[in-house]
Amino acid sequence: MTLPIEEQLISWRRELHQHPELSGKEIATTQRITGWLNKHGITPLPYPLKTGLVVEIGHGGPLIALRADIDALPIEESAPVAFASQQPGVMHACGHDIHTSVMLGAARLLKAREAELPGRVRILFQPAEETFVGAKALINAGVLEGVQAIFGMHNAPELPVGTFATRGGAFYANVDRFIIRITGKGAHAARPQEGIDAIVVAGQMIGALQTLASRRYSPLASVVVSVTRITGGNTWNVLPQQVELEGTVRTHDSAIRETLPDNIRQIIHGIAAASGASAELVWQPGPPALVNTPHWADFASQVAAENGYQVLTSEPQMGGEDFALYLHHVPGTFVSIGSASTEGLHHPGFNPDERLIYPAACYFARLAEQALTHLA
């Protein structure tokens, strides 16, 4: 018996939710998506991908792309649902199962109207968004070749179902990671004068790093510096010789982003030198800020309003998204669609409202068709 499309999409989402896979390991997820699409006459394109897949619907004319992410997170689920994750310590805590189901629905709807499409729609089921390597892998494989515009979504647990939000220009922040390694001199905790206390040095650095956002840059600039891990010492009566700090830096301004590593080095080297210690900065750049094309942000919002969404202009977000990399190559826009979860993204109790799936699938199918018509 064939399920109505709305029930089918929810069923697929629940199957994905029960069988989550971490970034780069989405082998069974890829097989499931491929099987479901094959049943509706949609065959993956022959890109050299270890996980993830790309399909195309339509013939000739302009080409646009839609993107879903398919990976899960290393989180033990606590959401009170009957279809909870069956994989210990792994959970779709960011809603990528929702995003995948939405684009599966869009693919089915577009396939049913393939003969009427004024162009082609390429749909990317992207792996490894959480580790920020999936978009780069697909781009390197050539999936953007010929694409004239690209669209993607993220569910927004803080928004009610039926709500849509985006903005032109900078939307999500860049995601950079840092590690600070501090070397002092170990000593007995009762004789600190014989050592160089790396923990005290680390504490001074943590406080001083906050002056970057509050004193080094304009209060109107979007800058976040968060120290998220401190590791040092292994017993109660010894001053450790080494301490390690780790954290993240976020901003929407590429000029500020370029200055942050040197400014952090200046702070940590100065504090370390004042104490007789040494400090090393390891900088790991991630995706740049996600900057929506204003024209396509307005276009996507107009289509959303025509399809019954309550349309909002979003505030800039400090989270990161490797969809930003696609927008460095082609124009397009990324949008938020309300999922009304009581717990937020990356929380073990995250539980988005599945009622968003089918309307969002209809929206993206309509957006794709209207974008093609606009380009044609």
N, C-alpha and C positions, 0 to 999 in steps of 0.2 A: 504493500500500500504506500502510495506517495503522500508525504506530509505536505500540508500547505507551506508555502515558502517561509512564513514567519516562524512557524513551529520547527521547520527544518533548520533554520539558522540558529535558533536557541538550542536545539539538540546538538548541532555541531559545536557550538560554543561550550556546552557542558562536557562534551567528550574531550575537547581540547583542555578544558579546565582540569579534568580528572587526570590528564596525562601530560603535565607540563615538562618542558625540557629547557635546560640552561643554554645560554648563548653559545653558539657554535656546535651544539649537540642536538639540534632540532631535527634529527633524522626521521623519527616516527611522525613528528608533526608535519614535516614536508610530505611524507608518504600519504598521510591522511588528507591533506589539502589537495594533493595531486589526484587521489582517488575520487574525491568528491567532485572535483572539476571535470575529470574525465567522464563521469556519468552524465554530465550535461554538455558533452561535446567540446570541452575546452581543454586544449593540450598545452603543456608547458613548452616554452621556447628552449632551444638547445644551448643555453648559457652554461659555462663551466663552473657550476656552483656546488660546493660540498653540501650545503643545506640552504633552504629557501628555494623559491621558484618564481618564474616570471611567465605571465600569459599575455596574449594579445587578442583583442576582439575587434572586428571591423575590417574594412578593406580600403586601401588607398586614402587620399586626402590627408588632412593634418593629423598629427599624433600627439595625444596627451597621455599623462601617466597618473595612476593612483597608487598609493603605497600603504601597506599594512605591515606591522612588525609582529613577529611570531614567537619570540623567546620569553622565558619566564625568569623568576628570581630565586636565589637561594634563601627562601623564607619558609618556615614551618607554618602551615595554614591553621587559623583558628576561626575562620568564618563559619557560622552555623548553617551550612548548606548540605543538602543530601548528595551533591555531586562534588564534594571536596576533593582536593588533590590526593591521588593514590601514590604519589612519589614523595617519600619522606624528605623533608627539608627543602622541597621545591614547590613553588606556588606561582600562579599567575596573579601576582599582587599589584601589577601595574595595568592590567586590563588588556594585554595584547591579544588574549583570546577573544575579547570583544571586538577589537579592531579587525582581527582576521575574519571573524564572522560577518562583520559589516561589509568588508570587501568581497567576501565570497558571495554575499547577497547581491552586491552591485554587479559582480561578474555574471551571475545568473540573469539578472534583469537586462543587462546590456546584451547578453547573448540572444535573448528572446527578441531583441529589436535590432539585431546585427545588420539586417538588410537595409534598415532605414538610417543607420548611423552615417553621418557625413564625414567620416574619418575613422581613425583607429584609437583604441584605448588600451594602453599597456598597464597591466596591474602587477605591482611588485609585492611579493610576500617575503619580506626582508628578515633575515636572521640577525641575531647579535646586536640589537639596538642598545641593550643595557650595558654592553661593553664598548660601545661606540666604534665598532669596527665593521658592522654589517653594511651600512650605506657605502662606505669606501670600497668594500669588496664588490658590491653590485656595480658601482660606477666604474671600477677598474675592469669589470667584465663587459662593459659596453652597453648597459641597459638604458642609458640616457641618449644613446645615439638617435637623432632625429626627433627627440621629444621637444615640444614647443611650450609645454606648461606642465607642472606637476602639482598634485594636491594630496594632502594627508590629514590625519586627525589624531587627536588624543581625547579619551574620555576625561571629563572633569567632575570628580566626585563632589566638589563644592557647589555645583550647579544642578538645578532640578532637571529631570527628563523633559525634553521639549525645548531646551535652551541651547542656543548656539552662540559662540563668541570667537572673535578673532580681531586682528588689528593689522593695518599696514605698517611696514617698517619693522623695527626690532621687536620681537615677540618673546622668544626664549633667550636666555643668557648663554654665553660660552661656558664650557666646563673644563677647567684646568685643575690639576692635582699637584700638590707639592709634598715633599718629604724633607724635613730638616733634621740632620744628624749632628748632635752636639757631643763633643768630646771634652771632658774635664779631667779630673784626677781622682781616682777612688781613694777612700779613706774610711777609718772607723767613724761611725756616726757620733761618737762621744768626743772626737778630736777633729772637727771639721776644718780647723786651721791647717791641718796637714794635707788637705785635699783641695780640689776645685769642684764645688758642688754643681753637677750638671743639672740636677733637678731645679735648683734655684735659678740657674741660667734659663732653663726652659720656661719656668714660670714668668720670668721677666719678658721673655720673647712673646709669650702668648698675649700678655697685656699690651705690649708695644705694637704687635701686629694689628690690633684693633684700631690704632691711630691712623692706619692707612685709609680706612673708610671715613673716619671721623675728622681727620686733620690734613691728610695729604691731598685728598681730592675734594671737589666741590660737594657740599651737602645735597645738591640736586642731582649728582651723578649716581648711577646704580652700581655700587661696589659692595660685594660681600666677601669677607675673609673669615673662614671658619676653620678652626683647629678641631679635628674630630677624633684624633687618637694621640695619646701620649704613652710611650712605653719606656720604662727605665727601672732598673733595680730588680733584685730577686730576693731580698730579705730585709728585715726591719732595722737592723743595726749597722748597715753598711751604706756609705754614700757611693752610688754607682758612678762608674767612669763615663758611661755613655747613656744618652737619652735620645729618643727619636720622637719627633712630632710629625703628624700627617694631617692634611686637610685639603680644602678646596677653595678656589677663588672664582667668583662669578661677576660678570659685568656685561652690559650690552654695547659698550663703547670699545671699538677695536683699538683706538689710540691709547686708551687707559690700559687695555689688556697688554699691550706691548711694553708698557713701563713697569708693570707689576713685578716681574721677576727681579729686576735690578733694585727696585725699592725694597723688596723683601730681603735681598742680600745685604743691602746697606744696613737695615735694622739688625739682622741676626749677627752680622760680622762685628758691628759696633758693640752690641751687648756682650758677645762672646769675648771680644778683645778686652773690654773693661773688666772682665772677671778672670782673665788669664786662660780662658777656654778657647776652643775653636768650633766653627760651625760650617756645615756644608749644606747647600740647597740642591735638591734634585727636583727638576721641573718637568712635569709630564702634561703637555698640552693635549686637550681633548677637542671636541667639536667647537667651531666658532659660534658666535651668536646666530640665532635663527632670525633671518630678516625677510619678512614677507614682501612680495611685490605689491605695492598699494593698489594697482589696477585689479589684480586677481583677488586681493582681499575684499575689495568692494564688490567684485563680481560674485564671489562665493557667498558673501553676506546677502546679496540681492536674491540669489537663487534660494538660499535658506529661508528668507522671508516668504518667498513665493510658495515654498513647500511647508509652510505652517510653523516654522520655528520662531520662537521669541529671540530676536537677534540683539546681541550686546556687543559693545566695543570693549575688548578685554584690556585689562591693565597689563603692562609688561610682566613676564614671569621670570623668576630666577632659576627655575629648573632648566635642564639641558635636553637637547634632542639632536640625534645625528641626522635627522631630516634636513638640518641646516646645510649639510654638505651638498645635497641635491640642489638647493637654492643658490649655491655658489656657481652652479653650472647652467641652470635653466630657471626662468621665472616661475612663480607659482605661489601657493599659500598653504599654511598649516592652520588648522582650526580646532577649536574645543567644542565638544558636544556633551551636554550634561548627563551624568550617570548616577547622581544622587546616592552616593554611598555614605553611610554614617562614619566610616573610617576612610582615611585618605590613602593615596597611592603609597605603595611599598609598606603598608601595614599588614600584619598577618590576618587581620579581620576585614580586609578590604572586600566589599561585596556590592559591585555595581548593579544597577537595575537593568535587567535584560530587555526591558521594554524599549530601550533606546535603539536596539539593533536593527530592526526592520525599517523604521523610519529613516535611520541613517543610511542604510543600504539604498533605499529609494532616493534619498538626497544625493548620494554620490553618483548614482546612475544618471540622475537628471543633470547634475553639475557637469559630468563628463560630456553628455550629449550637447548641452548648451555651450560648453566651452569649445567643442568641435565646430558647432554652428557659427560661433563668434569668430573663430580662426578662419573658417572657410569663407 
